[in-house]
Amino acid sequence: MNTRRSPVLPASKLPRVGTTIFTVMSGLAAEHGALNLSQGFPDFDGPKALRERVSHYLDRGHNQYAPMTGVPSLRQAIAGKVASLYGRVTDAETEVTVTSGGTEALFCAIQAVVRPGDEVIVFDPAYDSYEPAVELAGGRCVRLAMPAPAYRPDWNAVADALNDRTRLIVVNSPHNPTGSVLTADDLDALESLLADRDTLLLSDEVYEHIIFDGAEHQSLLRRPALAERAFVVSSFGKTYHVTGWKIGYCVAPAALSAEFRKVHQYVTFASITPVQLALADFLADHPEHHLQLPDFYQQKRDRFCELLAGSRFTFEPAAGTYFQLLNYAAINEEPDVELARRLTIEHGIASIPVSVFYQAPPVDRVLRFCFAKDDATLERAAELLCAI
């Protein structure tokens, strides 16, 4: 008689990681037919002219592998945008890499430079893909709190945390999940702290064009002393309302890009060819789209906040991103994970509990809602929230 031995699984490399909160809450919303303001995607489509360019390339045989680093026309268009917006001359051949979404770019950057025993500074609440990537590389995250309601880095705390093991600092502006933004003073502080150190930077700027009230996005690419040690990551999905296309990119000095590409080529190798070609055309022909995006989303932010004025939630309008935090302390003291689940099931509206982005549970009780929705969706969402 044959007996088959069950395989013995090795210990998990990510024992504390489960299914992401975005998948959990979107799944719960679908199960209960709830309005989904949890996961960050629009409920409207990308520009018609952009979608037509994808069809153009699909129908003309551009359906094989793209170059590993990205199609040349797209890398050149990205370099042109960086020069136009931030005044930095970038070599499209050696310093720009197209990736399958911003998350892949973040992962590749961390894997490229973080080694066992290294420390990586991140700011709580921190987007949930950072720490697992650091742990897979053998590093350890040092998590520094950004106190509510401003959610700004404490640079004195950063100075205290810096040591010879600090390989990388991860910054994120506009910030997900809080919607806060870095200022020029923040970049001054960061530049001063790192002047005599070899610490590298990873800047998550996927919401770079969604910033409000006349503020100017403070990309690390504006500062030569920061850019020369930084991986700067952005995303076309956020900019063009096409998150499902999963096209992002990383801008970094040639030496850092070379290490980045060593990882990237074995993660996805290349991203979808006709979409890259279409994005290159649209970026070159329609720069007004990303230039007008702040006003487009500020109207949605302002409308959502106006509709919530009569609710029991309290809030400060987001400074950037398409997320709005709502504080429910005046409603009850229920843990945010439990409340988010209950609101989805009982009240028909899904959100993201912000505590999941912290190492230590926060004092403030807040939920994150996505306002990248059409007016009818925002009005229905506000109706449900005002009834709570």
C-alpha positions in Angstrom: 0.0 0.0 0.0 1.3 3.4 -1.0 1.3 6.1 1.6 1.9 9.6 0.6 3.6 11.9 3.1 2.1 15.4 3.4 4.5 18.1 2.5 5.9 20.0 5.5 5.6 23.8 4.8 8.5 25.9 5.9 7.8 28.7 8.4 6.1 31.7 6.8 8.4 34.5 5.7 5.6 36.9 6.5 3.9 35.4 9.6 2.0 38.6 10.5 0.7 39.3 7.0 -2.8 38.3 5.9 -5.1 39.4 3.1 -4.8 43.1 2.6 -7.5 45.3 4.1 -8.4 46.6 0.6 -9.3 43.1 -0.6 -11.2 42.3 2.6 -13.3 45.5 2.6 -14.0 45.4 -1.2 -15.0 41.8 -0.8 -17.3 42.6 2.1 -18.8 45.5 0.1 -19.5 43.2 -2.8 -21.0 40.5 -0.6 -23.5 42.9 1.0 -24.1 45.2 -1.9 -22.6 48.1 -0.1 -21.4 51.4 -1.6 -17.7 50.9 -1.9 -15.7 53.9 -0.7 -13.0 51.7 0.7 -10.5 50.7 -2.1 -9.0 53.6 -3.9 -10.4 53.4 -7.5 -12.7 55.8 -9.4 -16.1 54.7 -10.5 -15.7 56.7 -13.8 -13.5 55.8 -16.8 -10.2 57.3 -18.1 -10.1 59.8 -20.9 -11.6 58.6 -24.2 -8.7 59.8 -26.3 -6.4 57.6 -24.1 -8.6 54.5 -24.4 -8.7 55.1 -28.2 -4.9 55.1 -28.4 -4.8 51.7 -26.6 -7.2 50.3 -29.2 -5.0 51.9 -31.9 -2.0 50.0 -30.8 -3.8 46.8 -30.0 -5.2 46.7 -33.6 -1.9 47.4 -35.2 0.1 44.5 -33.8 1.9 46.1 -30.9 1.2 43.1 -28.6 4.5 41.5 -27.9 7.1 42.2 -25.2 8.1 45.7 -24.5 11.7 46.5 -23.6 12.4 45.5 -19.9 12.9 49.2 -18.9 9.7 50.4 -20.7 9.0 51.6 -24.2 11.4 54.4 -25.2 8.6 56.9 -26.1 7.1 56.5 -22.6 10.3 56.9 -20.8 11.1 60.0 -22.8 7.6 61.4 -22.1 8.2 60.8 -18.4 11.6 62.5 -18.5 9.9 65.5 -20.2 7.3 65.7 -17.6 9.9 65.6 -14.8 11.8 68.4 -16.4 8.6 70.5 -17.0 7.2 70.1 -13.5 10.2 69.8 -11.3 13.1 71.3 -13.2 15.2 68.1 -13.1 16.9 66.9 -16.3 16.5 63.1 -16.3 18.1 60.6 -18.7 15.3 58.5 -20.1 17.6 55.7 -21.0 19.4 55.2 -17.7 17.2 56.9 -15.0 13.5 56.0 -15.9 12.0 52.5 -15.5 8.4 51.6 -16.3 6.8 49.1 -13.9 3.6 47.1 -13.5 2.1 49.6 -11.1 3.5 51.7 -8.3 3.5 48.8 -5.8 5.9 46.9 -8.0 8.2 49.9 -8.2 8.2 50.2 -4.4 9.0 46.5 -3.9 11.8 46.5 -6.4 13.4 49.6 -4.9 13.4 48.1 -1.4 14.7 44.7 -2.6 17.5 46.5 -4.6 19.1 48.2 -1.6 17.8 46.7 1.7 19.9 43.9 3.2 19.7 41.7 6.3 20.2 43.9 9.4 19.3 47.1 7.7 16.8 49.5 9.2 14.2 51.4 7.2 12.3 54.4 8.6 8.6 54.6 7.7 6.0 57.0 9.1 2.8 55.7 10.7 0.2 55.4 9.5 2.2 53.7 6.7 0.9 52.2 3.5 0.7 48.5 4.0 3.1 47.3 1.2 6.2 48.9 2.7 7.0 46.7 5.7 6.4 43.3 4.1 8.9 44.2 1.3 11.4 45.3 3.9 11.0 42.1 5.9 11.4 40.0 2.8 14.7 41.8 2.2 15.8 40.9 5.7 15.5 44.4 7.0 13.5 45.9 9.9 11.1 48.9 9.8 11.5 51.6 12.4 8.0 53.1 12.5 7.7 56.8 13.6 4.3 58.2 14.4 2.8 61.2 12.6 0.3 62.6 15.2 -3.3 63.5 14.1 -4.8 65.6 12.9 -1.9 67.1 10.9 -0.1 63.8 10.2 3.3 65.4 9.6 6.7 63.8 10.2 8.5 64.8 13.4 12.0 65.4 12.1 13.5 65.5 15.6 12.2 61.9 16.0 13.8 61.1 12.6 17.1 62.5 13.8 17.0 60.4 17.0 16.2 57.2 14.9 19.0 57.7 12.4 22.0 55.4 12.9 24.6 53.5 10.9 22.1 50.8 10.1 19.6 53.2 8.6 19.6 52.1 4.9 16.5 53.9 3.7 13.8 56.4 4.6 10.4 56.0 3.0 8.3 59.2 2.5 4.9 59.4 1.0 3.3 62.6 -0.2 0.5 63.2 -0.9 0.0 60.7 1.9 -2.1 57.6 1.8 -4.1 57.1 4.0 -4.3 60.5 5.6 -4.2 63.0 2.7 -1.4 65.1 4.3 1.3 66.6 2.1 5.0 67.5 2.7 6.0 71.1 2.5 9.2 72.8 1.3 10.2 73.1 5.0 9.9 69.3 5.3 12.3 68.8 2.4 14.7 71.4 4.0 14.7 69.3 7.2 15.2 66.1 5.4 18.0 67.5 3.3 19.7 68.8 6.5 19.4 65.5 8.3 21.0 63.5 5.5 23.7 65.9 4.5 26.5 63.8 6.1 24.9 60.4 5.7 24.7 57.6 3.1 21.1 56.9 3.8 18.9 56.5 0.7 15.4 57.6 0.1 12.2 56.0 -1.4 9.6 58.6 -2.2 6.1 57.3 -2.9 4.5 60.1 -5.0 1.7 58.2 -6.8 -0.8 61.0 -6.0 1.6 63.7 -7.1 -1.1 65.4 -9.3 -3.9 65.3 -6.6 -3.0 68.1 -4.3 -5.3 71.0 -3.3 -5.8 74.6 -2.3 -3.1 75.9 -4.6 -0.3 73.9 -3.0 2.7 72.8 -5.0 3.7 69.2 -4.9 7.1 68.9 -3.2 8.6 66.1 -5.1 12.1 65.0 -4.1 13.0 65.5 -7.7 12.9 69.3 -7.1 16.0 69.0 -4.8 19.2 67.8 -6.3 20.7 66.8 -2.9 17.7 64.5 -2.3 17.1 63.3 -5.8 20.7 62.0 -6.1 19.9 59.5 -3.3 16.3 58.7 -4.1 14.0 56.3 -5.9 10.9 58.4 -6.8 7.8 56.3 -7.7 4.6 57.5 -9.4 1.6 55.9 -11.1 -0.4 56.5 -14.3 -3.3 54.6 -12.8 -4.1 57.4 -10.3 -3.5 60.2 -12.8 -5.6 58.9 -15.6 -8.4 57.1 -13.7 -7.2 53.7 -14.9 -6.0 51.9 -11.8 -6.6 48.5 -13.5 -3.9 49.1 -16.1 -1.2 48.9 -13.4 1.4 51.0 -15.0 3.8 53.0 -12.8 7.4 54.1 -13.0 10.5 54.8 -11.0 12.9 57.7 -11.5 16.3 57.3 -9.9 20.0 58.1 -10.6 21.6 55.8 -13.1 23.5 53.8 -10.4 20.3 53.2 -8.3 18.3 52.5 -11.5 20.8 49.8 -12.5 20.2 48.0 -9.2 16.5 48.6 -9.4 16.3 47.0 -12.9 18.2 43.9 -11.7 15.2 43.2 -9.5 12.5 44.5 -11.8 13.6 42.2 -14.7 12.8 39.1 -12.5 9.6 40.4 -11.1 7.6 41.4 -14.1 10.3 41.9 -16.8 8.0 44.2 -18.8 4.6 45.8 -18.7 1.8 45.7 -21.3 3.1 47.2 -24.6 0.0 48.8 -26.2 -0.9 50.6 -22.9 2.6 52.0 -22.6 2.6 53.3 -26.1 -0.9 54.9 -25.6 0.3 56.5 -22.4 3.3 58.0 -24.2 1.1 59.6 -26.8 -1.4 60.9 -24.3 1.2 62.3 -22.0 2.9 64.2 -24.8 -0.4 65.4 -26.4 -2.5 66.2 -23.4 -0.4 67.6 -20.5 -3.5 69.6 -19.6 -4.9 66.5 -18.1 -2.5 66.2 -15.2 -2.3 70.0 -14.8 -6.0 70.2 -14.4 -6.3 67.2 -12.1 -6.0 69.1 -8.8 -9.0 71.2 -9.6 -11.0 68.2 -10.8 -10.5 66.3 -7.5 -10.7 69.4 -5.3 -14.3 69.9 -6.6 -15.1 66.3 -5.5 -13.4 66.8 -2.1 -15.3 70.0 -1.5 -18.6 68.5 -2.6 -18.1 65.5 -0.3 -17.2 67.6 2.7 -20.1 70.0 2.0 -22.5 67.0 2.0 -21.1 65.7 5.3 -21.4 69.1 7.1 -24.6 67.9 8.8 -23.2 64.5 9.9 -21.8 63.6 13.3 -18.4 62.9 11.8 -15.6 65.5 12.2 -12.9 66.1 9.7 -10.3 68.4 8.2 -10.5 68.5 4.3 -7.7 66.4 2.8 -4.7 68.3 1.5 -4.1 65.7 -1.2 -5.0 62.3 -2.6 -8.6 61.3 -3.2 -9.2 60.1 0.3 -11.0 61.8 3.2 -10.6 60.8 6.8 -13.6 61.0 9.0 -13.3 61.0 12.8 -16.2 59.2 14.5 -15.2 59.9 18.2 -18.5 61.9 18.7 -20.5 58.8 17.5 -19.1 55.9 19.5 -16.0 54.3 20.9 -16.1 51.2 18.7 -12.8 50.0 17.3 -12.4 51.2 13.8 -12.1 47.7 12.2 -15.3 46.6 13.9 -17.1 49.8 12.9 -15.9 49.6 9.3 -17.3 46.1 9.1 -20.6 47.0 10.7 -21.1 50.1 8.5 -20.6 47.9 5.5 -23.1 45.2 6.6 -25.7 47.3 8.4 -25.5 50.7 6.7 -24.4 49.7 3.2 -21.2 51.8 3.0 -17.6 50.5 3.0 -14.6 52.3 4.3 -11.0 51.5 5.4 -10.1 51.5 9.1 -7.0 53.5 9.5 -5.6 51.6 12.5 -4.4 48.8 10.2 -1.7 51.2 8.9 -0.1 51.6 12.4 2.3 49.5 14.4 0.7 50.6 17.7 -3.1 51.3 17.8 -3.8 55.1 17.4 -5.7 57.2 19.8 -7.9 58.8 17.2 -10.8 56.9 15.8 -10.9 57.5 12.0 -12.1 55.8 8.8 -10.8 56.5 5.3 -13.3 57.1 2.5 -12.5 57.4 -1.2 -14.1 60.4 -3.0 -12.9 59.5 -6.5 -16.6 58.9 -7.4 -19.3 60.5 -9.5 -21.6 63.0 -7.9 -24.5 60.6 -7.5 -22.2 58.2 -5.6 -20.9 60.9 -3.3 -24.5 62.1 -2.6 -25.6 58.6 -1.8 -22.6 58.0 0.4 -23.2 61.3 2.3 -26.9 60.4 2.8 -25.8 57.1 4.4 -23.2 58.7 6.6 -25.4 61.5 7.7 -28.0 59.0 8.9 -25.5 57.4 11.3 
